[in-house]
Amino acid sequence: MTDKNNEELRPTKMRGVAFPKAKYGVIAAIIIIVVVNVIYYKDFLISLIN
Protein backbone atom coordinates (compact mmCIF):
# COMPACT_ATOMS: atom_id res chain seq x y z
CA MET A 1 0.00 0.00 0.00
CA THR A 2 2.78 2.46 0.84
CA ASP A 3 4.56 1.75 -2.48
CA LYS A 4 1.46 2.79 -4.38
CA ASN A 5 1.16 6.01 -2.37
CA ASN A 6 4.81 6.91 -3.02
CA GLU A 7 4.38 6.52 -6.77
CA GLU A 8 1.27 8.71 -6.89
CA LEU A 9 2.83 11.86 -5.42
CA ARG A 10 2.74 13.93 -8.62
CA PRO A 11 -0.47 14.73 -10.52
CA THR A 12 -1.06 12.68 -13.67
CA LYS A 13 -0.42 15.58 -16.07
CA MET A 14 2.96 16.32 -14.45
CA ARG A 15 4.36 12.77 -14.48
CA GLY A 16 5.97 13.16 -17.91
CA VAL A 17 7.59 16.51 -17.07
CA ALA A 18 11.30 16.30 -16.26
CA PHE A 19 12.16 18.66 -13.42
CA PRO A 20 15.71 20.05 -13.23
CA LYS A 21 17.80 19.35 -10.18
CA ALA A 22 17.49 21.87 -7.34
CA LYS A 23 21.16 22.87 -7.44
CA TYR A 24 20.74 24.17 -11.00
CA GLY A 25 17.85 26.34 -9.84
CA VAL A 26 19.97 27.77 -7.03
CA ILE A 27 22.83 28.52 -9.43
CA ALA A 28 20.42 30.15 -11.91
CA ALA A 29 18.86 32.28 -9.15
CA ILE A 30 22.28 33.49 -7.97
CA ILE A 31 23.32 34.37 -11.53
CA ILE A 32 20.07 36.27 -12.14
CA ILE A 33 20.45 38.22 -8.88
CA VAL A 34 24.07 39.14 -9.69
CA VAL A 35 23.23 40.23 -13.25
CA VAL A 36 20.27 42.36 -12.13
CA ASN A 37 22.37 44.02 -9.42
CA VAL A 38 25.19 44.76 -11.85
CA ILE A 39 22.72 46.37 -14.25
CA TYR A 40 20.98 48.29 -11.45
CA TYR A 41 24.20 49.57 -9.80
CA LYS A 42 26.14 50.05 -13.04
CA ASP A 43 26.85 53.75 -12.47
CA PHE A 44 28.00 53.13 -8.89
CA LEU A 45 30.36 50.34 -9.97
CA ILE A 46 31.83 52.47 -12.74
CA SER A 47 32.43 55.33 -10.29
CA LEU A 48 34.29 52.92 -7.96
CA ILE A 49 36.63 51.86 -10.77
CA ASN A 50 37.46 55.43 -11.79
Secondary structure, 3 states (H helix, E strand, C coil): CHHHHHHCCCCHHHCCCCCCCHHHHHHHHHHHHHHHHHHHCHHHHHHHHC
